[in-house]
Amino acid sequence: MFTGIIEGAGTVKSIEKKGASGRISVETDFSIDGTGPGDSIAVNGVCLTVDALSGDSFSADVSGETLRVTTLGGLKKRERVNVERALTLSRPLGGHIVTGHIDGVGFIKKKSAREENLDIEFCVNPELMLHIVKKGSVAVDGISLTVAELTAEGFRVAVIPHTLRKTTLELKSEGGKVNIETDIIGKYVEKFLAGFLAEGKKGVNEAFLEEHGFFKGR
């Protein structure tokens, strides 16, 4: 599990395809002391398992499914990527709950400066919009961002200077592809409600909430 608060950037040292799968090596700009083989690490929001380490560089195998549904298969040597190690109990959850399991790929439609911030509008597949809400959280290339506005084709965010300095967003051009992970809480809510409605019940309303004790003492 991750927070979407990017620790720093890294540089792709190599990426190779091995049949349907692949392998990536990344050198980070920050110390990854304490990381070991078998640990989870997110590269552009994609959860990978560390296989080998050398200094502040690590290597990981990439499954064919991951190459298919994310942007990792399109990375090139020396390209910059966002890196975050898995959340530990000693670190605050400063962003939101991010699993590293990508829902789909979107692209940057428009970038525009707004005072010190950078407004970025993303286009995503319509099915992903079910789990993206105004003022909610979304992970873009692993970065926890707040949705400022829903648009006809996706959503807009306002990126603060600190996030621009710590991540690769400023390096990406209009048309650039990004990994999108929607809020896991929204997915669970949808799953629970789908099961509830499948039982022939009418949905969550005042009568349902009262029946289940939400209006105790009223």
N, C-alpha and C positions, 0 to 999 in steps of 0.2 A: 504494500500500500504506500501511496505517496501523497504529498500535499499540494503539488502544483507550484510550490515556491522553489524556483530553480536555483540550485547551488552555484552553478556557473556554466560556462560554455566548454565545449571540447572540440577537437579537430579529428576528423576521420583520417586515420592512418592507412587503412585499407578496408575494402569491402569486396568480397568475392562470392560468386555464385557456385554452389555445389549441387548440381542437379536442380531439384525444385526448391532447395533450401539455400542458406548462405551463411556467411560468417563476417562479423564486423569487428574492427579494432579501433578504439578511440583513445586519444590522449587528452586528458582534462587539464584545464587551466588552474585547477585547485587540487589540494592534497586529498587523496582518497585512502589515506592511512586508516586501517581498521576494516577495510573492505576485503573480503576473501572469496575464493571460489565457492559458488553456490548462492552467493548473495544476489538479491534483485537490484537492478539499476535501470533507470528510465533514460532512454535516448530519444529525444523529440517526442516524449510522452509514451513511448513504447516500452513496456516492461520486458527486460531481458535478464537472463541469468549469467552472471560472471563465470567464465570458464577458466580464464588465465589472467594473471596480473604481472606487470613489470613496471615498477615505479608508479607513476601516475597514469599509466596506460592500462587498459583492460580489453579483453576480447570476449565475444559472446557469439554463440550460434543463433541463427535466425531461421525460424521455421518457414516453410512454404506459405502457410496461411498468413503469417505476419507480413511476408513480402507482398502478398496479394492484397491485403486490406489496408496497408499503411504506405507511407512515403519512403520507408527505409530502402526499398529496392531501387529507388531512384537516386540515392545518395552517391556522391562522387568523392574520390580521394581529396583531402584537404578542405572539404566542406565543413562549415561550422554547425554544431548541433547543441541543443540544450541537454544538460545532464542533471539528474537528481537521484541520489541514493535513497533507498527505502526508508520510510519513517521508522524512528525508534521511540521508545517511551520517554527518552530524555529530551526529545525535540518537540517544540510546540506545533500544534496543527494550525499553521498560520493561513493556509489557503482554504482548500476544501478536500473532501475525500476523493482521491484519484486512484484508480486501480491500475492504470497502465494498459488497459485493454481497449484498444481503439475501436470506435463505432463506425468511423468512415473518414473519408478524405474530403476536405473542402479546399477552396482557394480564395486568395485575397482579391476582392473586387475593386476596392478603392482604399487609398491611404491619403489622409489629409491632416495637416498640422492644426491644432486648436490650442493656442497659447503654448504652454510647455508640454502639453500632452500630444499624443498621436492617435487620431481616430482611425480605426481600421474596420472596414466592412468586409465580412466574409460571406461567401455563397456556400451553402451546404445542401445535401439531398433533403427533400421535403420530409422523409420519414424521420430524420434526426430532429426536426423542429418540434416534434411532439414532446421532447424532453428538454427543450431549451426555452426558458421563460425570462421575461424582462426582470432585471435585478437579480437573476439567478446566477449560478456559477457554471462555467464551461472550461474545459482544458483544451488549449490550442497549442499543438506541439509540446504538450506537457506543462504549459503555463496556465496557472489558475487565473482566470479573468472573469470580470463581472459584466454581464450582458447589459449594455446601456439602452439598446433599442432593438426591437425585432423589425426586420425588413421583409419585403416581398420575397426575397430569395435566400434570406439567412438572418444575420444579426450583425450589430455594430458594437464595438468595444472602444473604450477610451484608455489608452495605455500611458501610464505615468513614466516620468524620466527614469526612475530607479529600475523599473522592469525593462525598459529599452536598453539600459546599460548592461543588465545582467543576462539578457537573453538574445536570441538571434532575430527577433521580430523586425528590428530596424533594418537588418540586412536583406530581408525578403522583399521582392518586388511585387507589384500588382500582377496578378495571374499566378503567383507562386502557390504551390500546393502545401497544405498543412494537415496534420493529423487532428482529428476531432474526437474528444471523449465527452459525452454528456454526463449529467449528474446521476450518479448511481442511485441516489435516494428516489429520484423521479421514476427510475426504472422499476424499483421495488414497489412503489406505490401503484404504478400501472399494473404490475403483475398481480398484486393482491386484489385490486379492484376487479381485474378481469376474472379471477377465480370467484369472487363474490357475485358478480353479475351472471357468471355461468351457472350458478346455483338457482337462477330464476329470481333473485332478489332485485329490488328496484334501484339500489345504489345507496350512496351515503347521503342521508338527509337528516333533518332535525329528529325525526322519530328514531332513526337508527342510532344516532349519537346518544339520545336519551336512554334507549334500551341498553346500551353498553356502558352506561355510567358516567358519561361526560357531563351531565347536567345534575349531578348529585347536589342535594341541598337547595335546589331551586324551588 
